[in-house]
């Protein structure tokens, strides 16, 4: 499938912003990677700040791994979530980004300075993810899948923060987050609490 010009510019911009700081990405860089003139680039996106925001909207904020997960049980949800992590890594790899965790943290660090709404959006996104974990955990308690002595909010926080920790640690690894290790960690927690 051929990308339209705006999507192509955003894809190539994402790759630049993934490895460089915002101020290091130049219009010349954009012209080089897109093979377009600055006039063409800014016909589709007003300026560099607008380009950066649209890049984040497409490649960071619209990448809700958790929304695509099957919620029929906690066990299925965990497997589905880990599968989404793996799929995301593969998508990033297809863009030439070997360590998606490093790219993400680099872009997010820049967003704090160059995308004023970022912090509010990120907090809302995190709360939405945690709410989904809570709903799935609560459903697992109600269905008898896991022990009713478990607190759904606490369990949701454990899984949510565990993923965050693995993702953060992935920044320092050549290929990013270790999918197999997060699967093992999630599975061990699940085995401890299942009925």
URRAPE-V566255 format. One record per pair of residues at least 12 apart in sequence whose C-alpha atoms are under 10 Angstrom apart, sorted by the first residue. I is the first residue (numbers start at 1). J is the second residue. Records with the same first field share a line. If there is no record, write none. Layout:
# URRAPE-V566255
I = J  J
This chain:
# URRAPE-V566255
5 = 34  36  40  41  44
6 = 40  41  42  43  44  45  51  54
7 = 44  54  55  58
8 = 34
9 = 30  31  33  34  35  36  40  41  42  44  45  51  55
10 = 30  34  41  44  45  51  52  53  54  55  56  57  58  59
11 = 34  55  58  59  95
12 = 29  30  31  32  33  34  55  95
13 = 25  29  30  33  34  48  51  52  54  55  56
14 = 51  52  54  55  56  58  59  60  95  97  103  107
15 = 33  55  92  95  96  97  103
16 = 29  30  33  103  107
17 = 52  55  56  103  104  106  107  108  110
18 = 97  99  100  101  102  103  104  105  106  107  108  110
19 = 97  102  103  104  105  106  107
20 = 103  106  107  110
21 = 106  107  109  110
22 = 48  49  52  106  107  109  110  111  113  114
23 = 48  110  114
25 = 48
26 = 48
27 = 41  42  47  48
30 = 48
49 = 114  115
50 = 114  115
52 = 107  110  111  114  115
53 = 111  114  115  116  117  118
55 = 107
56 = 104  107  108  111  115  118
57 = 118
59 = 92  104
60 = 104  107  108  122
61 = 118  121  122  125
62 = 125
63 = 88
64 = 84  88  125  126  128  129
65 = 80  81  82  83  84  85  86  87  88  129
66 = 78  80  81  82  84  85  128  129  130  132  133
67 = 81  84  128  129  132
68 = 80  81  84
69 = 81  82  83  84  132
70 = 136
71 = 132  133  135  136  137  139  140
72 = 136  139  140
73 = 136  137  139  140  141  143  145  146
74 = 133  135  136  137  138  139  140  141  145  146  190  194
75 = 136  137  140  145  146  186  187  190  191  194
77 = 133  136  137
78 = 133  136  159  183  186  187  190
79 = 183  186  187
81 = 163  183
82 = 163  179  180  182  183  186
83 = 179  183
85 = 163  167  177  178  179  182
86 = 177  178  179  180
88 = 100
89 = 101  175  176  177  179
93 = 175
97 = 175  176
98 = 174  175  176
99 = 170  171  172  173  174  175  176  177
100 = 167  170  171  175  176  177
101 = 166  167  168  169  170  171  172  173  175  176  177
102 = 167  168  169  170  171  172  173  174  175  176  177
103 = 171  176
104 = 167  168  171
105 = 167  168  171
106 = 171
108 = 122
126 = 160
129 = 156  160
130 = 153  156  157  158  159  160  161
131 = 153  156  157  160
132 = 156  160
133 = 152  153  155  156  157  158  159  160
134 = 151  152  153  154  155  156  157  159  160
135 = 152  153  156
136 = 152  155  156
137 = 150  151  152  153  154  155  156  159
138 = 150  151  152  153  155  156
139 = 152
140 = 152  194
141 = 193  194  195
144 = 194  195
145 = 190  193  194  195
146 = 190  191  192  193  194  195
147 = 192  193  194  195
148 = 193  194  195
149 = 193
150 = 193  194
155 = 189  190  193
158 = 186  189
159 = 182  185  186  189  190
162 = 182  185  186
163 = 177  179  182  183  185  186
164 = 177
165 = 177  182
166 = 178  179  181  182  185
167 = 179  182
